[in-house]
C-alpha cells in the first residue's frame, strides 16, 4: 500500500523524497546497530572457544607454535654449551 493510499492524499514530490530519505537513514542506522551486534557476538564466540581450548588442556598459543628441527651437530653444540654452564 502506497503512502498516499493510506492517507487519502497524493503527496507532493518533495514529501515523497523526504520519506525516502527517512527510510534510507533508518536503514543505515539499523545496519550500524546490526554490525555492532555482530561484533559483540564474534567477541563472545572467540572468548567461549578460547575457554573451551583451555578446558581441553590446549592453548591457542600452543597450537600455533611451530616446531623447529635442528641437526644432530647443532643439538650437540647446544648440549655442550649447557654443560659448560
C-alpha positions as CSV (number, residue, x, y, z in Angstrom):
1,X,0.0,0.0,0.0
2,X,1.4,3.3,-1.0
3,X,1.7,6.3,1.4
4,X,-1.0,8.3,-0.4
5,X,-3.3,5.4,-0.4
6,X,-3.1,5.2,3.3
7,X,-3.6,8.9,4.0
8,X,-6.0,9.5,1.2
9,X,-3.9,12.3,-0.3
10,X,-1.5,12.5,-3.2
11,X,1.9,13.5,-1.9
12,X,4.0,16.3,-3.3
13,X,7.3,15.1,-4.9
14,X,9.3,16.7,-2.1
15,X,7.3,14.8,0.6
16,X,8.0,11.6,-1.3
17,X,11.7,12.3,-1.3
18,X,11.7,13.3,2.4
19,X,10.0,10.0,3.3
20,X,12.6,8.1,1.1
21,X,15.4,9.9,2.9
22,X,13.9,8.9,6.3
23,X,13.8,5.3,5.2
24,X,17.4,5.3,3.9
25,X,18.6,6.9,7.2
26,X,16.7,4.4,9.2
27,X,18.2,1.5,7.2
28,X,21.7,3.0,7.7
29,X,21.1,3.2,11.4
30,X,19.8,-0.3,11.6
31,X,22.8,-1.5,9.6
32,X,25.2,0.0,12.1
33,X,23.3,-1.5,15.0
34,X,23.5,-4.9,13.3
35,X,27.2,-4.5,12.7
36,X,27.8,-3.6,16.4
37,X,25.7,-6.6,17.5
38,X,27.6,-8.9,15.1
39,X,31.0,-7.7,16.6
40,X,29.7,-8.4,20.1
41,X,28.6,-11.9,19.0
42,X,32.0,-12.6,17.4
43,X,33.8,-11.5,20.5
44,X,31.6,-13.7,22.7
45,X,32.3,-16.7,20.4
46,X,36.0,-16.1,20.5
47,X,36.0,-16.0,24.3
48,X,34.0,-19.2,24.5
49,X,36.2,-21.0,22.0
50,X,39.3,-19.9,23.9
51,X,37.7,-21.2,27.2
52,X,36.9,-24.5,25.5
53,X,40.5,-24.9,24.3
54,X,41.8,-24.1,27.8
55,X,39.4,-26.7,29.3
56,X,40.8,-29.3,27.0
57,X,44.3,-28.6,28.1
58,X,45.3,-26.7,25.0
59,X,46.1,-23.1,24.5
60,X,45.8,-21.1,21.3
61,X,49.5,-20.2,21.6
62,X,50.5,-23.9,22.0
63,X,48.6,-24.9,18.9
64,X,50.2,-22.3,16.7
65,X,53.8,-22.8,17.9
66,X,56.0,-24.1,15.1
67,X,58.3,-27.0,15.8
68,X,62.0,-26.3,15.0
69,X,64.1,-29.1,13.6
70,X,67.8,-29.0,14.4
71,X,70.6,-31.2,13.2
72,X,72.4,-33.6,15.5
73,X,75.5,-31.4,15.3
74,X,73.5,-28.4,16.4
75,X,71.9,-30.3,19.3
76,X,75.4,-31.4,20.4
77,X,76.7,-27.9,20.4
78,X,73.7,-26.7,22.5
79,X,74.3,-29.6,24.9
80,X,78.0,-28.8,25.2
81,X,77.2,-25.1,25.9
82,X,74.7,-26.1,28.6
83,X,77.1,-28.5,30.2
84,X,79.7,-25.7,30.3
85,X,77.5,-23.5,32.4
